[in-house]
Amino acid sequence: MSIAKVLPALGLRITAGPLELRGITDDDLVTLGELAVAGIHAPDRMPFYHPWTEADPSELPLKFAQYHWNSAPRGARSGGSSISASGATAC
């Protein structure tokens, strides 16, 4: 069974040229955490209200995943009701 079977919104893919919009899975969090460690903004600039990118590089991937898990929707519904994934809502 896949996560898309459990939460169909995570199986949704919207593609426009080279851009693909889709839900973030736990496997994606590893790659995104590694990208955050490599740096996502200039060191002398803080584009975020909370300076989460200043975390110790050895802790940043875990903290990134924990933040995502804590901010993810707690449930989804289908059959005429809204389905949400990663903060996006579709009706």
N, C-alpha and C positions, 0 to 999 in steps of 0.2 A: 504494500500500500504506500502511496506517496502522500506528501503533505497537501498536494492539490486535491486529493480525494477527501481529505479531512476538512480542509478549508479551501473551497474552490476559488476564492479570490486570489490565492497565492499561485494558482495556475494561469491566471490571466496575463497575457503578454500584449503590449501595445507597441508596435514598431513603426517608426517613421524614419526612413533612411538608415543611418548608422545608429540611431538612438533607439533603445529598447527600455520601456518602462515595465517594471514587474515588482512583485513583492519581494522583500528581503527574507531569505531563509537563514537558518543557523549556520549553514555552510558558508554563506556569503559573509557572515560576520567575521570569520577568520581572515579573509582577504581584505575586508574593509579595515579591520584592526591593524593589519600589516601596513596598509597604505597610510593610516593615521600615524603610525610610528615613523614612517619614512618622511613625514611632513606634508601638511596640506595647506599651509600658509607661510608667509615670510616670518622668520623668527622675531622680528621687531614689530609685528602687527598682531593684534588679537581680535579677530572678527566675531568672536563668540562672547555672549554675556557672561557665561561661566567658562573659565579658562581650562576646559577639560583636556586640551591638547598639551598642557604643561605637565601632565602626569608622568611619572617615571616610565621610561620606554618598556621596561619589563612588565609593568602593570597595565599599560594602556590598552592592549588588546582585550584583556579580561574586563576592564572597566567600561570599554566601549560596548562589549556584548551585554554586560549587566545593565547599562543604561538603556540599550535597545529593548531588552526583555522587560524592564520595568516600565517602559513607555508604550509597549505594544498593547493593542486592544485585548480585553479579557474575554471576548466572545464574539461570535458572529451568528447571523441568522440568514436563512434563505427562504424561498417560497413566498415572495412578495414583500418581504421586509428587507431592510438594508443589510449589506454585507460590508464589513470593514476589515482592512488589513493595513498595518503600518501607518495608521492615522488617516488613510484615504477612505472615502465612503462612496459606494456606488449604489444606486437605487434601481 
